Amino acid sequence: SQSLLKKIATHNGTFQADEALGVWLLRQTQIYYNSPVLRTRDSNLYSQADIVIDVGGIYDHDKKRYDHHQRHYDERFHDKIVNKLTDEAQTRCTKLSASGLVYRHYGKEVIMNLYPTLAEKELEYVYTKMYNSFMEAIDAIDTGVELLPKGCDVEPLYYDSTGLSSRVSRLNPRWNDDDDDISPDERFEVASALCGQDFTSVLSNIVESSLPARAFVEEAIRKRFDVDSSGQIIKFESGGMPWKSHLYDLEKEYKIGVSDDNGANTDGEKQNQKDDLIKFVLYTDQSGMWRIQAVTVEGQAFENRLSLPEKWRGVRDEDLEKIAGIKGCTFCHAAGFIGGNKSFEGVLEMARVALQQSNE
């Protein structure tokens, strides 16, 4: 019955994605499953609730109080992150909002309740990936972190109002609305459910698509010296899966391209040098053609670690075969980031030639 359920409290008035998401997350846990919500700023009322979020000026996990508005508050998901452009550690710009605090303490339980077969290492990956991919944006918007860094004099080319925080904001009554038809609490429930839909959508993509792809990328990395003795070419049996972020993460995990005192990868292959980073990925497309794709510099959309040779670019079929001296060539993009060949042997030779010419 409702009387036996734990009660969640948050503030009333205008609601944001932060507390709407926080309430949804709590309701996915065993102890707060389907709990009713009390929306008030009256401390005499919310202090009687079992858990309070986004109001009250206190963060104390033992007391089940999760607010982030108090002076000197400075809680972050991880204190340090690696700058993808400089590869240096820096302070994470985003403080945890109320939903971020809820996620910190209850996120793993929520994920395991939705995906109970995850192994511990998989759960840790999904938990962190979900924060970086979804939760941090909610925290950043709620705590007032600008999209562009301070001191940046670049004007955004466009503004986005399609994100979750914007969609939740539009569920509030307008200033000139006659809101007798739908109560503010009913509107809040719609907003909370919307947050849950977005959370589960992103989570399902991570668990059901990204996580299996990571296993394939890891296997390809471990077998890279079977493909070519340079270790700079990897092979997927098929394309279409997300691989770039996994590649960057796994290179760090296996210490590929990082010189160390022992001179060995974590998989014990060979001495690491910065030049040993993986340069090309080989895979088949939907038609069965073999593709060669250059790996971009991490943090860059278009700068490749190594592009295909300049004289190949924009050339196709027989003309490309003649210029490259490789049978079966089908095309090379004018930007030099991708090419094709009819056979694996042919596309592998394209990668080897590109590597060789870069060393000449």
C-alpha positions, 0 to 999 in steps of 0.5 A: 500500500501507499502508506508502506512506501518510502517517501521521496521529497523535492522542491515544488515550483518550477521543475528541472530535469535534475530533480525529475531524473533524480526521482526517476532513478530512485524509483528504480531502486528496491527501497524506493520503488514506486515511491510517492513524491512530496514536492515542497519547500517547507522544511517541516514537511520534507524533513519527514520524508525518507529521502530528500533531493535538490532542496534543504541545503545538505548533502549527507548520504547517511541522512539521505539528503542530496542537495547541491546548492549550499555554499562551498559545495564541490562534489564531482563524479571523478575529480580528474579527467584526461583532456583528449586534445592534450592528453593531460589530466585536468579538473572536471568542470562539472559539479554533481547536481542532485541527480548526479548525487543520486547517480553516484550512490544508486546508479550501479543498483539502477543499472544492475536492476535493468541489466542483472547479468552484467559482470563487475568489470562491465558494470564499472564501464557502463556506470562511467560511460553512462555518466560521461554520455548522459548524466554529466550534461544534466549536471552541467546544465543544472549547475550553470556550466557553459558549453564553451570554456571561459575566455573563449571568444567564439560565438556558437554557430547554433543553439540547441533546444532539443535536449532533455533539459529543454524538453523538461523545461517546456513541460512546466506551465507557461506564465500565461497558462491556465493550468487548472487542467493539469496540476504541477505535480502531474506535470512533474510526473510526466517530466520524470517519466520522460527523463526515464525514457531518455536514461534507458534509451542511452543505457540500452545503447551502451549495454546492448550495442557499445559494450559488445562492440568493445569486446570485438575491438579488444579482440582485434587489438589483441590480434593486431600483430597477426594482421601485420607485424607493425601492430598498427593495423587492426581487422574487424570481420564486419563494419557498422559497429561503434569502435573509435572511443573503444579504440582510444580507451583500449590503447590506453589500457594496453599502453599502446604508443606509450613509452614506459620503463619496462618497454612492454604492452600490458599484453606483452607484445613489444616495445611501445613508441608513440608511432605505434598507435593504431593507424588503420582499421580494416573491415567489410561494408554491407556489400562485402567490400573491404574498407580501410579507414584511417584512425583520427587523432583523439579529440579531432573529427577530421585530423588523421593519425595517418592519411592514405597517400596523397596520390591515391586520393579521389582516384577509383578502380583501374586508375587507382590500381595502377597508381597504387600498384595494388590489385582490386582497389575500388576507391580512395576518398578525396580526403584520404580517410577511407578507401576500398578493395575487393579483397582482404589481401588487397586492403591490407596491402593498401594499409601496408603501403601507406605505412611504408610510404609514411616512413620513407 
